[in-house]
């Protein structure tokens, strides 16, 4: 009995003696070297970027502890770690956030990439699904949005994703499984499935995702 108590005390002492290391900061993981990321600014996003700059700058600089600036000469947003950058992943998250804005996502949607680890952006071209030209391509793009954006909103709401249709390129922001469902729905529309059929499939799948 005494031996058992002694062993328990010893185990408790060993457990208490385990070192508790704090997470390494970004500059500690890279031997004190500053790490950089650059995000190109497309011509059509230059003006929106100027208007939304403060909304982009504030969460990156204040919350992520990452330096950010616009290089007017190269037309790129430059990001770099600081001594107080708490986690090296903050740099990539910040770059993903800025990139999502460049793709056309609204700030309130894109900023979720800074806060939720499981989110990312997937992009694909309509031609990756089906080769369409001229009027057939225009009709397919119209089917993806629906009248007044109804179809796009229905897919977004059912799959808890955000979708940007930029001409023939489609961008989806969300969790992996949700993006998969949203992409399947969009691909069905591109292939010519009626919106009603896509809606009914979404209803059954969204119950599983909920």
C-alpha atoms as an extended CHARMM CRD file, in Angstrom:
* protein
*
       210  EXT
         1         1  UNK       CA              0.0000000000        0.0000000000        0.0000000000  PROA      1               0.0000000000
         2         2  UNK       CA              2.8290000000        2.3850000000        0.9960000000  PROA      2               0.0000000000
         3         3  UNK       CA              4.6500000000        1.4540000000       -2.2140000000  PROA      3               0.0000000000
         4         4  UNK       CA              1.5150000000        2.2650000000       -4.2580000000  PROA      4               0.0000000000
         5         5  UNK       CA              1.1980000000        5.7160000000       -2.6230000000  PROA      5               0.0000000000
         6         6  UNK       CA              4.8930000000        6.3650000000       -3.2410000000  PROA      6               0.0000000000
         7         7  UNK       CA              4.5100000000        5.4930000000       -6.9390000000  PROA      7               0.0000000000
         8         8  UNK       CA              1.5080000000        7.8280000000       -7.2500000000  PROA      8               0.0000000000
         9         9  UNK       CA              3.4620000000       10.6920000000       -5.6510000000  PROA      9               0.0000000000
        10        10  UNK       CA              6.3970000000       10.0230000000       -7.9880000000  PROA      10              0.0000000000
        11        11  UNK       CA              4.1170000000        9.9910000000      -11.0610000000  PROA      11              0.0000000000
        12        12  UNK       CA              2.4550000000       13.2550000000       -9.9740000000  PROA      12              0.0000000000
        13        13  UNK       CA              5.8780000000       14.8510000000       -9.4610000000  PROA      13              0.0000000000
        14        14  UNK       CA              7.0340000000       13.7190000000      -12.9270000000  PROA      14              0.0000000000
        15        15  UNK       CA              3.8550000000       15.1100000000      -14.5160000000  PROA      15              0.0000000000
        16        16  UNK       CA              4.3410000000       18.4480000000      -12.7740000000  PROA      16              0.0000000000
        17        17  UNK       CA              7.9700000000       18.5770000000      -13.8790000000  PROA      17              0.0000000000
        18        18  UNK       CA              7.1010000000       18.3520000000      -17.6090000000  PROA      18              0.0000000000
        19        19  UNK       CA              8.2810000000       21.4940000000      -19.4200000000  PROA      19              0.0000000000
        20        20  UNK       CA              5.5810000000       23.7820000000      -20.7800000000  PROA      20              0.0000000000
        21        21  UNK       CA              6.9620000000       25.4170000000      -23.9190000000  PROA      21              0.0000000000
        22        22  UNK       CA              5.2460000000       28.4660000000      -25.3940000000  PROA      22              0.0000000000
        23        23  UNK       CA              4.6100000000       28.4580000000      -29.1770000000  PROA      23              0.0000000000
        24        24  UNK       CA              7.5380000000       29.8150000000      -31.1620000000  PROA      24              0.0000000000
        25        25  UNK       CA              7.0770000000       33.2400000000      -32.6900000000  PROA      25              0.0000000000
        26        26  UNK       CA              7.5530000000       33.7500000000      -36.4310000000  PROA      26              0.0000000000
        27        27  UNK       CA             11.0380000000       35.2890000000      -36.1420000000  PROA      27              0.0000000000
        28        28  UNK       CA             12.1460000000       32.4790000000      -33.7960000000  PROA      28              0.0000000000
        29        29  UNK       CA             11.1530000000       29.7990000000      -36.3240000000  PROA      29              0.0000000000
        30        30  UNK       CA             13.1230000000       31.4410000000      -39.1290000000  PROA      30              0.0000000000
        31        31  UNK       CA             16.3790000000       32.1370000000      -37.2250000000  PROA      31              0.0000000000
        32        32  UNK       CA             15.4090000000       35.7730000000      -36.7940000000  PROA      32              0.0000000000
        33        33  UNK       CA             14.9530000000       36.2830000000      -40.5530000000  PROA      33              0.0000000000
        34        34  UNK       CA             11.9920000000       38.3180000000      -41.7620000000  PROA      34              0.0000000000
        35        35  UNK       CA              9.5860000000       36.3600000000      -43.9750000000  PROA      35              0.0000000000
        36        36  UNK       CA              7.7670000000       37.9570000000      -46.9020000000  PROA      36              0.0000000000
        37        37  UNK       CA              4.7040000000       37.3840000000      -49.0730000000  PROA      37              0.0000000000
        38        38  UNK       CA              3.6200000000       39.3940000000      -52.1290000000  PROA      38              0.0000000000
        39        39  UNK       CA              0.1220000000       39.5050000000      -53.6140000000  PROA      39              0.0000000000
        40        40  UNK       CA             -0.3960000000       40.9100000000      -57.1150000000  PROA      40              0.0000000000
        41        41  UNK       CA             -3.1420000000       43.4890000000      -57.6330000000  PROA      41              0.0000000000
        42        42  UNK       CA             -5.1310000000       42.9410000000      -60.8670000000  PROA      42              0.0000000000
        43        43  UNK       CA             -6.0010000000       46.1630000000      -62.7750000000  PROA      43              0.0000000000
        44        44  UNK       CA             -9.7290000000       45.7670000000      -62.0240000000  PROA      44              0.0000000000
        45        45  UNK       CA             -9.0770000000       45.5510000000      -58.2450000000  PROA      45              0.0000000000
        46        46  UNK       CA             -6.7750000000       48.5670000000      -57.9410000000  PROA      46              0.0000000000
        47        47  UNK       CA             -9.5760000000       51.0640000000      -57.3320000000  PROA      47              0.0000000000
        48        48  UNK       CA            -11.5440000000       48.8190000000      -54.8880000000  PROA      48              0.0000000000
        49        49  UNK       CA             -8.2780000000       48.1960000000      -52.9950000000  PROA      49              0.0000000000
        50        50  UNK       CA             -7.7150000000       51.9370000000      -52.5050000000  PROA      50              0.0000000000
        51        51  UNK       CA            -11.2380000000       52.3270000000      -51.1130000000  PROA      51              0.0000000000
        52        52  UNK       CA            -10.9950000000       49.2920000000      -48.8070000000  PROA      52              0.0000000000
        53        53  UNK       CA             -7.3430000000       49.7310000000      -47.7830000000  PROA      53              0.0000000000
        54        54  UNK       CA             -8.0490000000       50.6050000000      -44.1460000000  PROA      54              0.0000000000
        55        55  UNK       CA            -10.3780000000       47.5830000000      -43.7790000000  PROA      55              0.0000000000
        56        56  UNK       CA             -7.5820000000       45.3450000000      -45.0920000000  PROA      56              0.0000000000
        57        57  UNK       CA             -4.7090000000       47.0430000000      -43.2590000000  PROA      57              0.0000000000
        58        58  UNK       CA             -6.2950000000       47.0790000000      -39.7810000000  PROA      58              0.0000000000
        59        59  UNK       CA             -6.9050000000       43.3170000000      -39.1920000000  PROA      59              0.0000000000
        60        60  UNK       CA             -3.5720000000       42.3630000000      -40.7980000000  PROA      60              0.0000000000
        61        61  UNK       CA             -1.4620000000       44.9010000000      -38.8740000000  PROA      61              0.0000000000
        62        62  UNK       CA             -3.3150000000       44.9630000000      -35.5520000000  PROA      62              0.0000000000
        63        63  UNK       CA             -4.6330000000       41.3930000000      -35.1710000000  PROA      63              0.0000000000
        64        64  UNK       CA             -2.1960000000       39.2790000000      -37.1970000000  PROA      64              0.0000000000
        65        65  UNK       CA              0.8100000000       41.4280000000      -36.2010000000  PROA      65              0.0000000000
        66        66  UNK       CA              2.0130000000       41.4170000000      -39.8150000000  PROA      66              0.0000000000
        67        67  UNK       CA              3.4040000000       44.4850000000      -41.6160000000  PROA      67              0.0000000000
        68        68  UNK       CA              1.5480000000       45.3600000000      -44.8150000000  PROA      68              0.0000000000
        69        69  UNK       CA              2.1010000000       47.9740000000      -47.5110000000  PROA      69              0.0000000000
        70        70  UNK       CA              1.1300000000       48.6980000000      -51.0950000000  PROA      70              0.0000000000
        71        71  UNK       CA              4.0410000000       48.8810000000      -53.5280000000  PROA      71              0.0000000000
        72        72  UNK       CA              2.7460000000       51.3070000000      -56.1670000000  PROA      72              0.0000000000
        73        73  UNK       CA              5.6290000000       50.6140000000      -58.5510000000  PROA      73              0.0000000000
        74        74  UNK       CA              5.2070000000       46.8300000000      -58.7130000000  PROA      74              0.0000000000
        75        75  UNK       CA              1.4420000000       46.9910000000      -58.0120000000  PROA      75              0.0000000000
        76        76  UNK       CA              1.7360000000       44.3560000000      -55.3240000000  PROA      76              0.0000000000
        77        77  UNK       CA              0.6680000000       44.2060000000      -51.6990000000  PROA      77              0.0000000000
        78        78  UNK       CA              3.7260000000       43.2840000000      -49.6470000000  PROA      78              0.0000000000
        79        79  UNK       CA              3.5020000000       41.5450000000      -46.2790000000  PROA      79              0.0000000000
        80        80  UNK       CA              6.2500000000       40.6630000000      -43.8100000000  PROA      80              0.0000000000
        81        81  UNK       CA              6.5950000000       39.2220000000      -40.3090000000  PROA      81              0.0000000000
        82        82  UNK       CA              7.5730000000       41.3370000000      -37.3060000000  PROA      82              0.0000000000
        83        83  UNK       CA              9.2920000000       40.5630000000      -34.0040000000  PROA      83              0.0000000000
        84        84  UNK       CA              5.8550000000       40.3920000000      -32.3640000000  PROA      84              0.0000000000
        85        85  UNK       CA              4.2200000000       38.1770000000      -35.0160000000  PROA      85              0.0000000000
        86        86  UNK       CA              2.8670000000       35.5000000000      -32.6770000000  PROA      86              0.0000000000
        87        87  UNK       CA              2.5820000000       32.6560000000      -35.2010000000  PROA      87              0.0000000000
        88        88  UNK       CA              4.3300000000       32.0550000000      -38.5260000000  PROA      88              0.0000000000
        89        89  UNK       CA              0.9910000000       30.9690000000      -40.0560000000  PROA      89              0.0000000000
        90        90  UNK       CA             -0.3000000000       34.5390000000      -39.5900000000  PROA      90              0.0000000000
        91        91  UNK       CA              1.7430000000       35.6260000000      -42.6090000000  PROA      91              0.0000000000
        92        92  UNK       CA              0.1490000000       33.0570000000      -44.9300000000  PROA      92              0.0000000000
        93        93  UNK       CA             -3.3250000000       33.7390000000      -43.5160000000  PROA      93              0.0000000000
        94        94  UNK       CA             -2.8470000000       37.4460000000      -44.2030000000  PROA      94              0.0000000000
        95        95  UNK       CA             -1.6890000000       36.7400000000      -47.7650000000  PROA      95              0.0000000000
        96        96  UNK       CA             -4.7140000000       34.4600000000      -48.3180000000  PROA      96              0.0000000000
        97        97  UNK       CA             -7.0230000000       37.1980000000      -46.9960000000  PROA      97              0.0000000000
        98        98  UNK       CA             -5.5630000000       39.8260000000      -49.3540000000  PROA      98              0.0000000000
        99        99  UNK       CA             -5.6300000000       37.3660000000      -52.2740000000  PROA      99              0.0000000000
       100       100  UNK       CA             -9.3040000000       36.5520000000      -51.6090000000  PROA      100             0.0000000000
       101       101  UNK       CA            -10.1160000000       40.2620000000      -51.8090000000  PROA      101             0.0000000000
       102       102  UNK       CA             -8.2460000000       40.4820000000      -55.1310000000  PROA      102             0.0000000000
       103       103  UNK       CA            -10.3950000000       37.6310000000      -56.4630000000  PROA      103             0.0000000000
       104       104  UNK       CA            -13.5150000000       39.6640000000      -55.7030000000  PROA      104             0.0000000000
       105       105  UNK       CA            -14.6800000000       38.5050000000      -52.2700000000  PROA      105             0.0000000000
       106       106  UNK       CA            -16.1300000000       41.1620000000      -49.9630000000  PROA      106             0.0000000000
       107       107  UNK       CA            -14.0530000000       42.1260000000      -46.9030000000  PROA      107             0.0000000000
       108       108  UNK       CA            -16.4960000000       40.5900000000      -44.3330000000  PROA      108             0.0000000000
       109       109  UNK       CA            -16.2340000000       37.2410000000      -46.1790000000  PROA      109             0.0000000000
       110       110  UNK       CA            -12.4980000000       37.3470000000      -46.9480000000  PROA      110             0.0000000000
       111       111  UNK       CA            -11.5880000000       38.3060000000      -43.3620000000  PROA      111             0.0000000000
       112       112  UNK       CA            -12.9390000000       34.9400000000      -42.1550000000  PROA      112             0.0000000000
       113       113  UNK       CA             -9.7240000000       33.4220000000      -43.5940000000  PROA      113             0.0000000000
       114       114  UNK       CA             -7.8590000000       35.1700000000      -40.7550000000  PROA      114             0.0000000000
       115       115  UNK       CA            -10.1370000000       33.7550000000      -38.0760000000  PROA      115             0.0000000000
       116       116  UNK       CA            -11.0110000000       30.2090000000      -39.1580000000  PROA      116             0.0000000000
       117       117  UNK       CA             -8.2370000000       27.7170000000      -39.9730000000  PROA      117             0.0000000000
       118       118  UNK       CA            -10.4450000000       25.3120000000      -41.9470000000  PROA      118             0.0000000000
       119       119  UNK       CA            -11.3930000000       27.8270000000      -44.6550000000  PROA      119             0.0000000000
       120       120  UNK       CA             -9.7090000000       28.2410000000      -48.0150000000  PROA      120             0.0000000000
       121       121  UNK       CA            -10.4310000000       29.3590000000      -51.5910000000  PROA      121             0.0000000000
       122       122  UNK       CA            -10.7780000000       27.0440000000      -54.5780000000  PROA      122             0.0000000000
       123       123  UNK       CA            -10.8680000000       28.3540000000      -58.1520000000  PROA      123             0.0000000000
       124       124  UNK       CA            -11.7240000000       26.7560000000      -61.4670000000  PROA      124             0.0000000000
       125       125  UNK       CA            -12.5970000000       27.7220000000      -65.0450000000  PROA      125             0.0000000000
       126       126  UNK       CA            -15.8660000000       26.9220000000      -66.7960000000  PROA      126             0.0000000000
       127       127  UNK       CA            -13.8010000000       25.3220000000      -69.5980000000  PROA      127             0.0000000000
       128       128  UNK       CA            -12.4070000000       22.8570000000      -67.0000000000  PROA      128             0.0000000000
       129       129  UNK       CA            -15.9440000000       21.4600000000      -66.7430000000  PROA      129             0.0000000000
       130       130  UNK       CA            -17.2150000000       21.8530000000      -70.2950000000  PROA      130             0.0000000000
       131       131  UNK       CA            -15.9010000000       23.5440000000      -73.4360000000  PROA      131             0.0000000000
       132       132  UNK       CA            -18.3950000000       26.2690000000      -74.2840000000  PROA      132             0.0000000000
       133       133  UNK       CA            -18.1530000000       29.2340000000      -76.6280000000  PROA      133             0.0000000000
       134       134  UNK       CA            -20.1520000000       32.2860000000      -77.5950000000  PROA      134             0.0000000000
       135       135  UNK       CA            -23.8260000000       32.2070000000      -76.7150000000  PROA      135             0.0000000000
       136       136  UNK       CA            -23.5770000000       28.7970000000      -75.0210000000  PROA      136             0.0000000000
       137       137  UNK       CA            -20.9260000000       30.1860000000      -72.6590000000  PROA      137             0.0000000000
       138       138  UNK       CA            -23.0190000000       33.2800000000      -71.8920000000  PROA      138             0.0000000000
       139       139  UNK       CA            -26.0340000000       31.0760000000      -71.0990000000  PROA      139             0.0000000000
       140       140  UNK       CA            -23.9440000000       28.9030000000      -68.7650000000  PROA      140             0.0000000000
       141       141  UNK       CA            -22.6890000000       31.9800000000      -66.8720000000  PROA      141             0.0000000000
       142       142  UNK       CA            -26.2970000000       33.1980000000      -66.6370000000  PROA      142             0.0000000000
       143       143  UNK       CA            -27.4170000000       29.8300000000      -65.2150000000  PROA      143             0.0000000000
       144       144  UNK       CA            -24.7390000000       30.0080000000      -62.5040000000  PROA      144             0.0000000000
       145       145  UNK       CA            -26.0560000000       33.3160000000      -61.1770000000  PROA      145             0.0000000000
       146       146  UNK       CA            -29.7460000000       32.8490000000      -61.9180000000  PROA      146             0.0000000000
       147       147  UNK       CA            -32.2500000000       35.6910000000      -62.1420000000  PROA      147             0.0000000000
       148       148  UNK       CA            -31.1160000000       38.4450000000      -59.7850000000  PROA      148             0.0000000000
       149       149  UNK       CA            -28.3870000000       36.1560000000      -58.4270000000  PROA      149             0.0000000000
       150       150  UNK       CA            -31.0140000000       33.7830000000      -56.9800000000  PROA      150             0.0000000000
       151       151  UNK       CA            -29.2240000000       30.5460000000      -57.9290000000  PROA      151             0.0000000000
       152       152  UNK       CA            -25.8240000000       31.6870000000      -56.6450000000  PROA      152             0.0000000000
       153       153  UNK       CA            -27.3550000000       32.8310000000      -53.3420000000  PROA      153             0.0000000000
       154       154  UNK       CA            -29.2030000000       29.5220000000      -52.9530000000  PROA      154             0.0000000000
       155       155  UNK       CA            -25.9590000000       27.5500000000      -53.3900000000  PROA      155             0.0000000000
       156       156  UNK       CA            -24.0860000000       29.8650000000      -50.9900000000  PROA      156             0.0000000000
       157       157  UNK       CA            -26.7590000000       29.6300000000      -48.2940000000  PROA      157             0.0000000000
       158       158  UNK       CA            -27.1670000000       25.8540000000      -48.5750000000  PROA      158             0.0000000000
       159       159  UNK       CA            -23.4410000000       25.0950000000      -48.5320000000  PROA      159             0.0000000000
       160       160  UNK       CA            -22.2900000000       27.9070000000      -46.1900000000  PROA      160             0.0000000000
       161       161  UNK       CA            -19.8380000000       29.1390000000      -48.8270000000  PROA      161             0.0000000000
       162       162  UNK       CA            -19.2360000000       32.3620000000      -50.7380000000  PROA      162             0.0000000000
       163       163  UNK       CA            -18.9810000000       32.3460000000      -54.5230000000  PROA      163             0.0000000000
       164       164  UNK       CA            -17.4730000000       34.8670000000      -56.9360000000  PROA      164             0.0000000000
       165       165  UNK       CA            -18.2120000000       34.4790000000      -60.6500000000  PROA      165             0.0000000000
       166       166  UNK       CA            -15.5840000000       36.5250000000      -62.4810000000  PROA      166             0.0000000000
       167       167  UNK       CA            -16.3760000000       36.1040000000      -66.1820000000  PROA      167             0.0000000000
       168       168  UNK       CA            -15.4140000000       32.4770000000      -66.9510000000  PROA      168             0.0000000000
       169       169  UNK       CA            -13.5540000000       31.9140000000      -63.6810000000  PROA      169             0.0000000000
       170       170  UNK       CA            -15.2860000000       30.8030000000      -60.4770000000  PROA      170             0.0000000000
       171       171  UNK       CA            -13.9290000000       31.1860000000      -56.9430000000  PROA      171             0.0000000000
       172       172  UNK       CA            -15.4290000000       29.4470000000      -53.8860000000  PROA      172             0.0000000000
       173       173  UNK       CA            -14.5800000000       30.3020000000      -50.2660000000  PROA      173             0.0000000000
       174       174  UNK       CA            -15.4660000000       27.8160000000      -47.5380000000  PROA      174             0.0000000000
       175       175  UNK       CA            -14.5720000000       24.6020000000      -45.7390000000  PROA      175             0.0000000000
       176       176  UNK       CA            -13.3470000000       21.6340000000      -47.8070000000  PROA      176             0.0000000000
       177       177  UNK       CA            -16.5420000000       19.5320000000      -47.7110000000  PROA      177             0.0000000000
       178       178  UNK       CA            -18.7650000000       22.5720000000      -48.3050000000  PROA      178             0.0000000000
       179       179  UNK       CA            -16.7050000000       23.7160000000      -51.2920000000  PROA      179             0.0000000000
       180       180  UNK       CA            -17.0350000000       20.2340000000      -52.7810000000  PROA      180             0.0000000000
       181       181  UNK       CA            -20.8580000000       20.3890000000      -52.6150000000  PROA      181             0.0000000000
       182       182  UNK       CA            -20.9450000000       23.9480000000      -53.9890000000  PROA      182             0.0000000000
       183       183  UNK       CA            -18.6170000000       23.0230000000      -56.8510000000  PROA      183             0.0000000000
       184       184  UNK       CA            -20.7100000000       19.9560000000      -57.7460000000  PROA      184             0.0000000000
       185       185  UNK       CA            -23.8220000000       22.1570000000      -57.8930000000  PROA      185             0.0000000000
       186       186  UNK       CA            -22.0920000000       24.7230000000      -60.1070000000  PROA      186             0.0000000000
       187       187  UNK       CA            -20.7160000000       21.9910000000      -62.3750000000  PROA      187             0.0000000000
       188       188  UNK       CA            -24.2100000000       20.5190000000      -62.7620000000  PROA      188             0.0000000000
       189       189  UNK       CA            -25.4890000000       23.9260000000      -63.8910000000  PROA      189             0.0000000000
       190       190  UNK       CA            -22.6030000000       24.3030000000      -66.3530000000  PROA      190             0.0000000000
       191       191  UNK       CA            -23.4030000000       20.8570000000      -67.7670000000  PROA      191             0.0000000000
       192       192  UNK       CA            -26.9890000000       21.9950000000      -68.3660000000  PROA      192             0.0000000000
       193       193  UNK       CA            -28.9500000000       20.6610000000      -65.3720000000  PROA      193             0.0000000000
       194       194  UNK       CA            -32.1050000000       22.7040000000      -64.6090000000  PROA      194             0.0000000000
       195       195  UNK       CA            -31.8560000000       24.9360000000      -61.5280000000  PROA      195             0.0000000000
       196       196  UNK       CA            -34.8350000000       23.1270000000      -59.9280000000  PROA      196             0.0000000000
       197       197  UNK       CA            -33.0060000000       19.7990000000      -60.0280000000  PROA      197             0.0000000000
       198       198  UNK       CA            -29.8980000000       21.3890000000      -58.4850000000  PROA      198             0.0000000000
       199       199  UNK       CA            -32.0340000000       22.9880000000      -55.7280000000  PROA      199             0.0000000000
       200       200  UNK       CA            -33.5780000000       19.6480000000      -54.7400000000  PROA      200             0.0000000000
       201       201  UNK       CA            -30.1290000000       18.0230000000      -54.5110000000  PROA      201             0.0000000000
       202       202  UNK       CA            -28.9150000000       20.9430000000      -52.4120000000  PROA      202             0.0000000000
       203       203  UNK       CA            -31.7960000000       20.5700000000      -49.9620000000  PROA      203             0.0000000000
       204       204  UNK       CA            -30.8790000000       16.9620000000      -49.2010000000  PROA      204             0.0000000000
       205       205  UNK       CA            -27.1430000000       17.6740000000      -48.9640000000  PROA      205             0.0000000000
       206       206  UNK       CA            -27.5040000000       20.8470000000      -46.8600000000  PROA      206             0.0000000000
       207       207  UNK       CA            -29.3070000000       18.7990000000      -44.1890000000  PROA      207             0.0000000000
       208       208  UNK       CA            -26.1520000000       16.6620000000      -43.8820000000  PROA      208             0.0000000000
       209       209  UNK       CA            -23.8290000000       19.7010000000      -43.7990000000  PROA      209             0.0000000000
       210       210  UNK       CA            -25.9060000000       21.4780000000      -41.1290000000  PROA      210             0.0000000000
